[in-house]
Amino acid sequence: MLLNLLLAASLTLQLPGSTWVCPMHPDVRAEEPGKCPRCGMALTAFKADTHESFVLDVTREDGPAVAGRPFTLGLRVSHPRTKEGVSDFLVVHEKPAHMFVVSSDLQVFEHVHPTVSDEGHLSLTWTAPRAGRYHFLLDVVPAGALPQLLEAVVVVDGDQPATALVTPTKSSERDGIRATIESNIEMAGNWSYLTFRLTDAATGEALTGWETWLGAWAHLFAVREGATEPVHSHPDEGVEVRSTAETNITLEVLFPRPGRYGVWLQLQRNGKVTTLPFFVDVAGWTSGREN
């Protein structure tokens, strides 16, 4: 996947031998000992034995996947060279594994967490709300390796829903929260600093009751139409995101290719997790052919 290749390429420049990594934020790395700029934890010595993407194999453990019925997937992550299964995953954002499930038409999105057995085996039981093609994107950090975002596709049987149009929108409202993207989106391949203004939908006032969830003030996931080019981002934990006047949050996002993207912002308010969907267009240089 492009995201893994970009990540591996950028980190290869930093990892000629041993490097230093944050146990809480494995994407934070340095060439010498120090502290994590996000959480302040001491960096630990680290040396990856490969920069290749790991392999995800998925098996259905209870027959065909049918809309409206729970089905279970067995998830095996293996080393790209030795082919050995991984049983030791680092805990990142309070979980050893995060799974993002997105339908190809971007109408369904869920952020769930596979079960990890005592032996390190991963499995996920999930119910698809409707038939269609679903992309399961597993976000894990095998011990001694680089962060991995691995994909599997599952086709769910059932009555096909009517085709839904995906139109651009930079505002969203759910569970009494209104969110608006107030910053510009840069061209593909450049970092965008997406600033979301969050208010109480009923009063228009600054959001109250905002809490951290899974170790962060917010989580953002984005994919291009067709559920390609995944992007996963969090705000810098060291930045104060709340004030008495307004509640804004900014996340760094790199959209790899031009096109229309689904963007989901997740946050917790008064103990309840809310997912706010957006659809944005990302421009790019064209060569006269479709992207």
N, C-alpha and C positions, 0 to 999 in steps of 0.2 A: 504494500500500500504506500501511496505517496507520502503520507504523514510519517510512517516508520522510516522511509528512506531519507526524508529530510532530517528527521531527528537523529538517525544513525550517522548521516553525513556530517552534521554539525558537531556531534559529540566525538566523532573520530578524530577531529582536529584537536580535541582537548585530552585525548586518552592515549598518548604514546606509551604509557606504562601505568603505574598506579595513579589514581586521582582521588579526590575527596568528595563525598556525597552526603547529603542530609538524609538521615534515616526516615524523617517524616515527609520530605519532599524530594524523591529520588531524581527529579529533573534539575535540582539545584546542585551544581558541581563546581569544583574549584581545583586549581593546580597545586594548592598548598593547604595546610590545616587552617581551620578558622571556624566561624559560626555561620549558620544559615541566616541570610538576611530576612527571611520571612518569619521564622519561628524562634530563632536564637539557639537552636540545638547545635551541639558540637558536631562538625563534619567527621565522618569516619572514612578510613582508607578503603578504596574500591578499585578493582581491576576487572573489566569485563573480558570474557574469553572469546566473544564474538560480537560483531556488530550487525549480523544478519537477523532478519525477522524470524521469530519462533513460529512454529506450526500449530495451528488449531484444528483438531479433528472433532467433529460433532456426531454423536449417535443418538437416535431416538430410542428411549428406553421403554416406551409403552405404546408403540404402534404409531399410526399416522397422526399428523397434526391437523386438528379440525377446529374451526372457529367456534368459540363459545365453550370449549372443553379444555381443561388443563392438560398439558402434555409436558413431559420431562425430557430434557436434553442432557446427555453426558458430554462433558467438555474435557478433552485431553490436550494439554499444551506440551509440546515436545521440543527439545533442543534441535536447531536446524542442522547440526553436524553429527552429533552422536545419536540422534533420534530417541534419546531417553526421555521418558515422561518427567515433567516437572511436578514436584510435590511440595516445594517450599516457595511461598510468595510473600513479598514484603507487604506489610500493612501500610496503605497509603490512604489518607483521608478516612481513617478509622475502619477501613475494610481491606481484606486481601484481594478482592476482585470486584470490579464494577462492570456491569453489562448495560449497554445502550441498545435498545431495540427500536428500530425505525422501519416503517413500511416504505416500499419503493416510491409511493406517491406522496410521502411526507405527511400523511394524515394521522399516523399513529406514532407516538413516541413514548417510551418509558425508560426510566433509569432504575434498574433493579440490581440485586446482588446475589450471585450464585452461592450455593451452599458449598462449604469446604469441609470435607470429612477429616477425621483424625489422620488419615493416610495422605491427605493433600489432594484427594480427588474432587473435581468440581462438577456440580450439577445444577441445573436450573429448571424449576417447574413454573410454567407461565401459561396464561390463557390469552389467546389472540381475540380481540374484540370483533374481528371480521376476517374474511378470507383475503388472501393476497400473498405477495412476496415480501418477506421480512428479512432485514439485515440485523444480525446479532453481532455487536461490536464489543469484544472483551478487552477491558483495560486492566492489565496486570503488570507487575514487576517481578519476574522470577529472581530469586536470590542470586546475586552475582552477575546479573545481566542488566541490560538497558530496559527502560519502560517499553511495553509492547501494547499496541492497539491492533487486535487480531479480529478478522471477520469471518463469519459463516452465514450462509443464506438458507432459509427454510421457507418452503412454500406451504401455506396453510390452506387446507381444503374448505369448501363451503360455498354458499351463494356469493357471487361476485357483487360488490357494491357498485353503485353508480360512480362514474368518474367525477372526481371533485376538482375544481379549478383552484390552483394555487396562485393567489395574487399578492403582490408586495404589500406589506404592512409593517410600520415601524412603531405601532402601539398595540398593547394587549391588556386585557382585563380578566382576572380570575380571582375568585375567593376574596373579593373586596379589595384587591390590589390592582392599581393601574400602573403600567410600566410603559415608558416611551423612550425610544432611542433618540438621543439628542445630538449625536455626533455624526460626522460624515463617515462613509465607508470608503476606504482607500481601494485602489485598483488591486486586482489579484496579484499575489506575490509580494505585496507590501503589508506591513503591520497596520491594522486598524485598531484604534483605541475607542472601543464602543462604550459610550457613557449612557447608562440607563437612569432615567429619573423615575423614582418610585414614590407613589402617593397613595393615600387612602382613597379608594374609588368613591366613597360616599361624601367625604368632606373636602377632598382636594388638598388636605394638609399632609405634612410630612408623615411618613410611615412609622407607626409605633409597633412595639412588640416584635421587631425584627431580631432574629436570633441566628447564630451560626448553625450550620447543618453539615455533618460529615467534615468538620474541621475547617469550614470556609464560610464566608458571608454569602457566597453565591456560587453556583456551578453553571457553566455554559457549555452546551453541546451544539454543533452545527454540522449539517451535511448538505451537499449539493443535490439537486434533483436527480432521482435515481438512487439516492442514498450512497453517493460516492464522495470522496474527499472529506473524510471526517475531521472535525476540529474539536478539541476539548480544552477548556480554559477555566482558570479560577482567578479571582482578584488577589493582589498581593496582601497577605494577611497582616503585613506591617502597616498598611494604610488605613487610617480611620475613615470609615465609610458613612458614618452617621453624624448628624449635627442637629441643632435645635431648629435650624431654618429649613433644611431640605435633606432628603435622603437620596443621594446619588451613588452610583457605583460604576467603576470603569474597569473593563477587562481588555487585555491585549489579545487580538485575534488575527491570525494570518489565514486568509482565504486563498487556497492554492491555485484555483482556476476560476475564470469568469463563469458566470451563470447565476441561477436562482438558488438560494440556500434556505433551508429551514433552520431556524435558530431557536433554541429552547433555553430560557433562563429559569433556573430553579433556586428557590430560597425558602427559608422557614420563618413563619410568623406565628407567634403564640402556640408553638408546638405542632403546627400543621405545615407540611411541605406543599408548596404551590409551584406548578409548572406554567410558565408564561410563553406561549408560542409567537414567533415572528417569521416573516418571510421577506428576504432582502435580495436585491439584485447587486451582483458584484461585476464591475466592468473590467475590461482588460484589452490589451492590444490584440487585434485580430489580423489574420493573414488571408481573409477572404473565404475561409472555410468554417464549418460548424465546429464549436468547441465541445 
